[in-house]
């Protein structure tokens, strides 16, 4: 399994920064850069009233960490993946599976 972790992926968490006017603006801060395996799982075309878009879901496997949560994102070069679910088999597991969707 270790040999298939062949991509450098950056894990990012959303941060809220004061905008100086009493509100906040959202930004992203780097949590870690890790080795990962990225596999496409499924794809679908979604049709809306004004446009259609393709949605592709990916499984990203990384070494187990305790600081990754749904709502974060992973980046691989120019690709950005929203993390929808984190599958953790417990403290004895070596790997963590992230169920993601690529942002078009």
C-alpha positions as CSV (number, residue, x, y, z in Angstrom):
1,X,0.0,0.0,0.0
2,X,2.8,2.4,0.8
3,X,4.1,2.3,-2.8
4,X,0.7,3.5,-4.1
5,X,0.9,6.7,-2.0
6,X,2.5,8.5,-4.9
7,X,1.0,12.0,-4.9
8,X,1.9,15.0,-2.8
9,X,-1.4,16.4,-1.5
10,X,-1.9,19.5,0.7
11,X,-4.6,19.3,3.4
12,X,-6.2,22.7,4.0
13,X,-8.6,23.9,6.7
14,X,-10.9,26.9,6.4
15,X,-10.1,29.9,8.5
16,X,-12.1,33.0,9.2
17,X,-10.2,36.3,9.0
18,X,-11.5,39.6,10.3
19,X,-12.3,41.9,7.3
20,X,-11.9,45.2,9.3
21,X,-15.6,46.0,9.0
22,X,-16.9,43.8,11.8
23,X,-17.3,40.8,9.6
24,X,-15.1,37.9,8.5
25,X,-13.9,36.6,5.2
26,X,-13.1,32.9,4.6
27,X,-9.7,31.7,3.6
28,X,-7.7,28.5,3.6
29,X,-4.7,27.6,5.6
30,X,-2.3,24.7,5.1
31,X,-2.6,21.9,7.7
32,X,-0.1,19.5,6.2
33,X,1.4,18.2,3.0
34,X,1.2,14.4,2.8
35,X,1.7,11.5,0.5
36,X,-1.6,10.1,-0.9
37,X,-3.2,7.8,-3.4
38,X,-6.0,9.4,-5.5
39,X,-8.6,7.1,-7.2
40,X,-11.8,8.2,-9.1
41,X,-14.8,6.4,-7.6
42,X,-17.8,7.7,-9.6
43,X,-19.0,10.4,-11.8
44,X,-22.3,12.0,-12.8
45,X,-23.6,14.9,-14.9
46,X,-25.9,17.2,-12.8
47,X,-28.3,19.3,-14.7
48,X,-29.7,22.5,-13.2
49,X,-32.0,25.2,-14.5
50,X,-29.2,27.3,-16.0
51,X,-26.3,25.0,-16.5
52,X,-25.0,21.5,-16.2
53,X,-21.8,20.3,-14.5
54,X,-19.9,17.2,-14.1
55,X,-19.3,15.8,-10.6
56,X,-16.5,13.3,-10.0
57,X,-16.0,11.7,-6.6
58,X,-12.6,10.5,-5.5
59,X,-11.2,8.3,-2.8
60,X,-8.0,9.7,-1.3
61,X,-5.9,7.5,0.9
62,X,-3.3,8.9,3.3
63,X,-1.4,7.8,6.4
64,X,-3.7,7.9,9.4
65,X,-4.0,11.4,11.1
66,X,-6.3,12.6,13.8
67,X,-6.7,16.2,12.6
68,X,-8.6,15.7,9.3
69,X,-12.3,16.3,9.2
70,X,-15.2,16.7,6.7
71,X,-15.4,20.2,5.4
72,X,-11.7,20.5,4.8
73,X,-10.1,20.3,1.4
74,X,-7.2,18.6,-0.3
75,X,-5.2,20.0,-3.2
76,X,-3.1,18.2,-5.8
77,X,-1.5,20.6,-8.2
78,X,-4.4,22.6,-9.7
79,X,-7.0,20.1,-8.6
80,X,-9.1,20.9,-5.5
81,X,-11.1,18.3,-3.6
82,X,-13.8,18.9,-1.0
83,X,-13.6,16.4,1.8
84,X,-17.1,15.1,2.4
85,X,-16.4,12.1,4.8
86,X,-13.4,10.7,6.7
87,X,-13.4,6.9,7.0
88,X,-11.3,6.0,10.1
89,X,-10.9,2.4,11.1
90,X,-9.6,3.3,14.6
91,X,-6.3,4.0,16.3
92,X,-4.7,0.7,15.1
93,X,-5.3,1.5,11.4
94,X,-2.4,2.7,9.3
95,X,-4.4,4.6,6.7
96,X,-7.2,7.1,6.5
97,X,-9.7,7.2,3.6
98,X,-11.1,10.6,2.5
99,X,-14.2,10.6,0.4
100,X,-14.0,13.7,-1.8
101,X,-15.5,15.5,-4.7
102,X,-13.5,17.5,-7.2
103,X,-14.4,21.2,-7.4
104,X,-14.7,22.1,-11.1
